[in-house]
Amino acid sequence: MLYLAFVSLCLLQPAPPVPPAASAPTGATQPAAPQVNSAAVPAPRPDKWWQERNDSFNARAKQGAEKGDIDIIFVGDSITQGWEGEGKAVWKERFAPRNAVNFGIGGDRTQHVLYRVSTGNLDGLDSPATGNSPRLVILMIGTNNTAGGPGVANSAQQINQGIRADVRAIHDKLPRADILVLGIFPRSEKPDAARELIVETNKLVSNIGQGIDGEPPMPRVRYLDISDKFLEKNGTISKEIMPDFLHLSEKGYRIWADAIAAEVDRSAPVRGK
């Protein structure tokens, strides 16, 4: 598939070429081997609950391929999954009437989404037996790649590459759907290193789909950063919007829905209107 070619560009971070052994001085340190970017390598998670939720998405995709009853797909981590919790009332009001489905799994990183969208979550949806193919995919992923400390957290460039791999995979599965890539939402009560990493990552991702740096152009891909909608004027985050300074309250989900309303109307207006 086309996305594999793109992923292969992201997997390795090039290191200087190793000189011929004959020309290397005795005792000279050889350059390090290229390192794998874990954020851009498709990876499942071993947890039984994760596998069961992923299987439920695959089953929903199979139904969608048969009935053509999916218009919008939300893809992401626990913040997306939260539409089933704190965001439930807003979802019922704003997205259920638009034939939307929630493919979010708590704790997911870019590599987990890459695995999911490549191995079943979107299969068959582009050419359903009847009905319609999805018109919009909304992707918000990457905050978990910023966490975990040295050796676990990814760099901004690695997360950028992981998000781009996700988008390429989604585009390959659903070439007729629009893809709205959301900047990673801010986290932490006050600006800190994690927040700075998110800002840096979002800047790198902001030109996605434009065919820059050898990436194939994807006209149906759009980027939107709504970070400022969640911040107070002094740059802090209120518990009223993010009770734990990461996950959204019902008010936070309403802010999210309002912030993307124009993009949703553009790509997937309510059918029959």
Phi, psi and omega per residue, in radians:
M1 nan 2.754 -3.063
L2 -1.102 -0.595 -3.052
Y3 -1.137 -0.478 -3.140
L4 -1.109 -0.632 3.096
A5 -1.112 -0.711 3.135
F6 -1.192 -0.757 -3.133
V7 -1.034 -0.671 -3.101
S8 -1.069 -0.491 3.101
L9 -1.233 -0.441 -3.073
C10 -1.607 -0.334 -2.954
L11 -1.175 -0.635 -3.019
L12 -1.981 2.390 3.004
Q13 -1.765 1.978 -2.960
P14 -1.079 2.482 3.039
A15 -2.035 2.839 -3.138
P16 -1.016 2.548 -3.135
P17 -1.096 2.525 3.130
V18 -1.393 2.174 -3.128
P19 -1.219 2.736 3.100
P20 -0.976 2.488 -3.072
A21 -0.997 -0.639 -3.069
A22 -1.124 -0.496 -3.067
S23 -1.637 -0.129 -3.107
A24 -1.425 2.247 3.113
P25 -1.069 2.618 3.125
T26 -1.024 2.284 3.119
G27 1.417 0.035 -3.122
A28 -1.207 2.515 3.104
T29 -1.405 2.216 3.139
Q30 -1.422 2.589 3.100
P31 -1.042 2.575 3.120
A32 -1.165 2.589 3.087
A33 -1.181 2.674 3.091
P34 -0.963 2.459 -3.105
Q35 -1.785 2.435 3.141
V36 -1.313 2.362 3.040
N37 -1.533 1.774 -3.077
S38 -1.055 -0.458 -3.102
A39 -1.206 -0.299 -3.081
A40 -2.021 0.251 3.094
V41 -1.885 2.103 -3.134
P42 -0.969 2.269 -3.084
A43 -2.566 2.200 3.002
P44 -1.404 2.974 3.037
R45 -1.951 2.555 -3.016
P46 -1.379 -0.264 -3.060
D47 -1.084 2.355 -3.122
K48 -1.055 -0.754 -3.115
W49 -1.101 -0.632 3.114
W50 -1.144 -0.803 -3.130
Q51 -1.086 -0.669 3.136
E52 -1.183 -0.701 3.116
R53 -1.180 -0.721 3.088
N54 -1.062 -0.738 3.109
D55 -1.078 -0.631 3.131
S56 -1.160 -0.584 3.073
F57 -1.178 -0.737 3.117
N58 -1.077 -0.682 3.110
A59 -1.166 -0.672 3.108
R60 -1.170 -0.643 3.087
A61 -1.137 -0.680 3.111
K62 -1.078 -0.734 3.082
Q63 -1.103 -0.737 3.114
G64 -1.100 -0.598 3.113
A65 -1.217 -0.453 3.130
E66 -1.508 -0.674 -3.004
K67 -1.861 -0.304 -3.093
G68 1.081 0.767 -3.008
D69 -1.961 0.418 3.095
I70 -2.116 2.174 3.093
D71 -1.863 -0.630 -3.081
I72 -2.276 2.395 3.105
I73 -2.182 2.099 3.007
F74 -1.612 2.230 -3.130
V75 -2.174 2.328 3.125
G76 2.989 -2.627 -3.047
D77 -1.925 -2.547 -3.081
S78 -1.150 -0.479 3.129
I79 -1.182 -0.649 3.045
T80 -1.277 -0.765 3.116
Q81 -1.013 -0.495 -3.114
G82 -1.107 -0.200 2.994
W83 -1.050 -0.351 3.115
E84 -1.533 -0.154 -3.121
G85 -1.995 -1.760 -3.124
E86 -1.084 -0.463 -3.116
G87 -1.644 0.150 -3.021
K88 -1.009 -0.789 -3.101
A89 -1.163 -0.691 3.124
V90 -1.173 -0.704 3.119
W91 -1.051 -0.821 -3.116
K92 -1.034 -0.649 -3.104
E93 -1.367 -0.735 -2.932
R94 -1.789 -0.572 -2.985
F95 -2.044 -0.524 3.083
A96 -0.979 -0.716 3.117
P97 -1.152 -0.206 -3.117
R98 -1.795 0.284 3.132
N99 0.996 0.854 3.141
A100 -1.631 2.628 3.042
V101 -2.220 2.655 -3.090
N102 -1.924 1.916 3.100
F103 -1.932 0.900 3.093
G104 -1.814 2.470 3.094
I105 -2.310 2.196 -3.136
G106 -1.007 2.347 3.104
G107 1.537 -0.123 -3.095
D108 -1.170 2.541 3.014
R109 -1.955 3.112 -3.108
T110 -1.016 -0.661 -3.098
Q111 -1.179 -0.519 3.133
H112 -1.307 -0.696 3.046
V113 -1.102 -0.712 3.130
L114 -1.035 -0.739 3.080
Y115 -1.097 -0.802 -3.055
R116 -1.130 -0.823 -3.087
V117 -1.286 -0.259 3.139
S118 -1.616 -0.278 -2.978
T119 -2.241 0.482 3.004
G120 2.544 -0.539 -3.047
N121 -1.072 -0.451 -3.092
L122 -2.091 0.075 -3.026
D123 -1.075 2.306 3.027
G124 1.394 -0.108 -3.029
L125 -1.294 -0.411 -3.108
D126 -1.283 -0.374 -3.129
S127 -2.388 1.195 -3.111
P128 -1.145 2.699 -3.136
A129 -1.105 -0.557 3.089
T130 -2.637 2.990 3.112
G131 1.339 -2.519 -3.006
N132 -2.219 2.677 3.027
S133 -1.470 2.765 3.127
P134 -1.013 2.508 -3.127
R135 -1.795 -0.361 -3.068
L136 -2.620 2.326 2.974
V137 -2.021 2.259 3.131
I138 -1.936 1.987 -3.076
L139 -1.925 2.200 3.001
M140 -2.407 1.836 -3.035
I141 -2.588 2.678 3.023
G142 2.267 -0.339 -3.075
T143 -1.108 -0.593 3.130
N144 -1.254 -0.387 3.050
N145 -1.230 -0.339 -3.118
T146 -1.511 -0.183 -3.006
A147 -1.856 2.852 3.008
G148 1.960 -0.167 3.098
G149 1.499 3.072 -3.120
P150 -0.975 2.396 3.131
G151 1.530 -0.295 3.119
V152 -2.023 -0.796 3.080
A153 -1.229 2.571 3.087
N154 -1.681 2.796 3.056
S155 -1.363 2.930 3.117
A156 -1.050 -0.736 -3.130
Q157 -1.148 -0.685 3.113
Q158 -1.136 -0.749 3.126
I159 -1.143 -0.712 3.062
N160 -0.960 -0.821 3.130
Q161 -1.132 -0.650 3.102
G162 -1.133 -0.756 3.113
I163 -1.116 -0.732 3.120
R164 -1.111 -0.647 3.071
A165 -1.118 -0.714 3.092
D166 -1.045 -0.815 -3.098
V167 -1.136 -0.728 3.114
R168 -1.064 -0.727 -3.140
A169 -1.148 -0.752 3.111
I170 -1.112 -0.755 3.135
H171 -1.084 -0.686 3.121
D172 -1.151 -0.621 3.128
K173 -1.356 -0.606 -3.065
L174 -2.291 1.211 -3.049
P175 -1.154 -0.300 -3.137
R176 -1.680 -0.066 -3.130
A177 -1.605 2.558 2.956
D178 -1.319 2.580 3.095
I179 -2.163 2.050 3.092
L180 -1.756 1.917 3.136
V181 -1.644 2.031 3.141
L182 -1.625 2.421 3.006
G183 -1.040 2.598 3.115
I184 -1.047 2.312 -3.120
F185 -1.170 2.598 3.099
P186 -1.147 2.738 3.099
R187 -2.474 2.939 -3.115
S188 1.370 2.491 -3.094
E189 -1.062 -0.735 -3.135
K190 -2.178 2.796 3.089
P191 -0.942 2.298 3.134
D192 -2.612 -2.970 -3.094
A193 -1.080 -0.696 3.133
A194 -1.112 -0.736 3.115
R195 -1.112 -0.719 3.138
E196 -1.108 -0.687 3.111
L197 -1.120 -0.673 3.108
I198 -1.134 -0.781 3.133
V199 -1.060 -0.766 3.135
E200 -1.104 -0.742 3.125
T201 -1.104 -0.794 -3.122
N202 -1.058 -0.645 3.099
K203 -1.104 -0.703 3.141
L204 -1.175 -0.639 -3.078
V205 -1.379 -0.331 -2.925
S206 -1.031 -0.409 3.139
N207 -1.728 0.296 -3.099
I208 -1.037 2.454 3.129
G209 1.552 -0.137 -3.039
Q210 -1.575 0.016 3.092
G211 1.290 0.588 -3.116
I212 -1.708 2.600 3.099
D213 1.026 0.687 3.063
G214 1.437 -0.034 3.114
E215 -1.348 2.341 3.115
P216 -1.055 2.387 3.099
P217 -1.142 2.471 3.122
M218 -2.301 1.560 -3.047
P219 -1.030 -0.407 -3.109
R220 -1.491 -0.010 -3.137
V221 -1.669 2.275 3.086
R222 -2.258 2.608 3.139
Y223 -2.008 2.437 3.118
L224 -2.508 2.189 3.091
D225 -1.884 1.993 -3.124
I226 -1.926 0.374 -3.068
S227 -0.919 -0.733 -3.058
D228 -1.104 -0.377 -3.137
K229 -1.166 -0.391 -3.083
F230 -1.721 -0.052 -3.030
L231 -1.833 2.552 2.978
E232 -1.314 2.959 -3.112
K233 -1.059 -0.498 -3.141
N234 -1.581 0.151 3.081
G235 1.538 -0.005 3.118
T236 -1.514 2.936 3.088
I237 -1.971 2.337 -3.130
S238 -1.515 2.493 3.056
K239 -1.117 -0.359 3.112
E240 -1.165 -0.464 -3.132
I241 -1.766 -0.744 3.083
M242 -2.277 1.652 -3.067
P243 -0.964 -0.608 3.125
D244 -1.904 0.243 -3.130
F245 1.111 0.508 3.057
L246 -2.612 -0.919 -3.098
H247 -1.646 2.588 -3.008
L248 -1.504 2.589 2.958
S249 -1.505 3.114 3.067
E250 -1.019 -0.688 3.096
K251 -1.084 -0.682 3.102
G252 -1.096 -0.708 3.116
Y253 -1.186 -0.580 3.084
R254 -1.174 -0.679 3.067
I255 -1.055 -0.771 3.116
W256 -1.039 -0.869 -3.114
A257 -1.046 -0.748 3.136
D258 -1.128 -0.681 -3.053
A259 -1.198 -0.469 -3.127
I260 -1.851 0.088 -3.030
A261 -0.985 -0.778 -3.106
A262 -1.121 -0.678 3.138
E263 -1.196 -0.680 3.112
V264 -1.148 -0.776 3.110
D265 -1.073 -0.629 -3.130
R266 -1.143 -0.741 -3.034
S267 -1.682 -0.583 -3.004
A268 -2.519 1.128 3.085
P269 -1.099 2.748 3.127
V270 -1.010 2.262 -3.117
R271 -1.162 2.489 3.120
G272 1.613 -0.036 3.125
K273 -1.897 nan nan
